[in-house]
């Protein structure tokens, strides 16, 4: 059964001086403990330490404000992936909010991590990544994590943009569980035929084989980021649904030439993404 976590209903906890968190997925939220997810709120000049164990990977996505990691100034266009057994200090240059996701048993989702010698973090500027258009509706997709971007298939992530009056086809996934974190606006998630209203910073977690889709009936854009763990999975479309196919636009989020090319592909498929 899907999990819906309303951001406004989660209590805030202080975890360091000037740093508080809302744990939307904590250590015992999932039976297999495959991930945790929290929203960090950092006051200007506060600090937070990322400390991955030998079996864990993690990432942060900046939602608001500006932070510094190893002399890199990062804002809302950035996501940063941290490899196994990696420690680093995040320093807030202004008031900031971050999504912080950890995969404690990452090697169980990507066996190649056992031999992966990656020692440095990966900074992904999704504003420069290719924008893809949906073939049959007005949605847009931007990949923010993939094997090409993070050098691991432990997770795959993308930002999905729903303009007003846009809907996705009904489907479910096999081989991975995934979550959607609502970045802005409001939309309706249809889960097993039941409608649920979701707003900014709410979380939806879907297990395998659970039918779902979204639609936006508002007058404003609705945006979420979703991550699959592991990053390799198969999507099964409802009998009446048009298969979701993504087309390159030749532009990035800023309207300029993208940092790389991604070919036309069906959601959950495609090479070199």
N, C-alpha and C positions, 0 to 999 in steps of 0.2 A: 504494500500500500504506500502511495507517495507520502512524503513528509513536506508539510508547509510550515515554515517558521516565519512568523511576523516580527520584523525588526523592532517594532514599537513595543512588543510584549516581552522582549528579552532584557533581563537586568544587566546593568553595566557593572564590571568589576575593575578595580584598580590593579594594574600589574606592575607598574613602575612609576617613578615620580613623573607626573604630567602625562601618564599614559594609561588609558582605560580600554577595556575590550568588551564586546558583546559576542559571546560564543554561540553562533547559530548552529554549528555542528560540533559538539564536544567529544571527548574521548569515548563516551559510551552511547553516542547517538545511533551508531550503526553496529549491527551485530558483529560484522567482520572488522570493525575499526579501521576501515580503509582510508578514511580521511577525517581531518578536522578543518573547520572553517570559522574564522572570527573576523569581526570588523574592529580594527584598531583605531582609536581616536588619540592623536598625539598633539599636545600643546607645543607651541613654538619653542624650539631649543631643547625639547625633551629627547630621550634616547630609548631605543628598544633593540635588544640583541636577538638575532636569529642564530639558532644553534642546532643544526641538523645532526642527527645521530648517523652511525655508519650505514644504516639501512633506510634512511629517510631523505626525501627531497621536499622542497617547499617553494612557494612563490608568493610575491606580493603584487597587487595591482593598486596603483594610486588612484583614489577616487576624487580627492580634494587636496589642495595645498601643494607644498613642495617639500621634498625630503632630499637628503644627501646620503649616498652609499659609496664609500671608497672614492671620494672626490667627484662622484657623478651626481649632478643636480637632476632630479627626476620629478616630473609632474604627471598630470592625468593621462598623458599619451603613453605612459610607460607601464610595462609589466616586467618584473625581474624574477628569473628562475634561479634557484640555489641548488647545487648538486649535493650528492651524498657527502656526509661528514664535513660540512661547511659551516663556518661561523662568520658572522659579520654584524656590524653595528649600524643601525638606521638612526640618522639624526634628522629631526624635523627642523626645517628652515622657517616654517610658518605653521600655523595650525593646519593639521592634515588628518585625512581619513584614508585607511588602506584596507583592502581585503587581504587576509593572510591565510593561505591554505597549506596544510602539511599532509604528506602521504607517508605515514610512519613505516610501512613495509613495502617500499617502492620496488624492491628487487623481485617481489612476487608478481608484479605486473609488467616488468620488463627485465627478463633474465640477462640481457646484454649489459645491464648496469654493473653486473659482477666484474666485467672486464673493461668497463668504461673508465677511461683515465681523466675524464673531465674534472678539473679542479677549480675552475673559475665560474662565476655567475654569468648568466646570459641576460643582457638588457634588450628588451623587445619594444620598439617604438611602433605601436599599432597604427598611429596616424600615417605612417609611411608604407604600411602593408597594402596589398592590392584590395580594392573593394570589388566584391562580386555581387551581381544582381541575380535574383531568383527569376527563372525562366517563365514562371506562370503567375507570379504575383509581384508586388512592389517591395518585397523585403530585400535587405542588403546584408551581406556577411563579410566579416573581416577576421581572418585567423590571428589568434594571439598566442597560441602555443601549439607546437607540432614537433614531429621528429626533426624536421628541417630547422626549426627555430630554436629548439632546446636540446637537441642531440639525444633525445630519448622518446620512446613511445609510451611512457608511463601515463601520460595524459595528453588529450587534445582539447584545445579550447578555441572558441570563436565568439565574437560579438555579433549579435543579430539585431538589426534595426527594423522596426515595424513602423512605417508611416501610418497616419490615420486611416482607418477603415481597411486594414490589411489583415489577412488570415493565413495560417499555414495549413498544410494537409495533415490529416491524422496519421499517426505512426507509433511504432515502439521500437526499442533497441534490444539487440541480443549481443552478449559478449562484454558489456560494460554497464556500469551504473553512471548516472550523471546528475549534475545540478545546474540550475539556472539561478543566478544572482541578479536581481533587478537593479539596473544602474540608474534609470530615470524613467519618468512617466508612469503610466499604469496600464495594465492589460488584463485579459481574462485567460486563465489556464483552464482548459477543458480536460479533466482527468477521469477517464472511464465514463465519460458522458456527463460528468458533474462540473459545473462552472465555479471557479474560484477567482476572486479579484485579487491581484497582486500589485503592490506599489513599490516605490524605490526602496532598496535595501532589504526587501523581503527575499526569502530563499525558498526554492522548490527543489526537492530531491526525488528523482525517479529511479526506481529499481529496474531490473530487466523485465521485459515483457509487459510493461504497463503503457496502455494506450494514452496518448496525450497530444494536444496541440494548443496553440495560442491564437488569440485574435485581439486586435486593437480597434475598439469602437469609439475611442476618444478623438478629440480634435488635435491632439499633440502626439509627437513621436514617442514610441515605447521602445526601450533599449534594455537588453539583458546580455550578460556574458554567461556562457555555459561551458562546462568542462566535463569530459568523459574520462573515466578511470576504469580500465586502461584506455589508451588512445586508439586501440584497434577494436572495431566493433562492426556490427551489421545493422542496418535500418530496415525494418519491415513496414511497408506502407499499407494503409487500409485499402480494401478492394475498390472503393470509389475514388481514392485519392490520386492526384497526379504526382508522379515521382518528382521529388524536389531536386532540381538540377540548377547548378550555379554557373553563371556566365561571367567571364572577365570583362571589366569595363575599361581597362587600360589606365585607370586612375587610382590614386590613393585617397584617404579620407579628406585630405586638403585640396584635392582636385588636381594634383600634380602627377608626374610619372611615378609609379610605385617602385619600391625597393627591389622587387622581383616579379616574375611572371607566374601565374597559376592558370592552368588550362581548365576548360569546361569540364565539370565532373558532377556526379551524383553525390548528394550528402552522405558522408561516411565512407566514400570511396575516393579515388584519385591518387596519383603518384606524385611523390616529391613535394607534398604540401607541408 
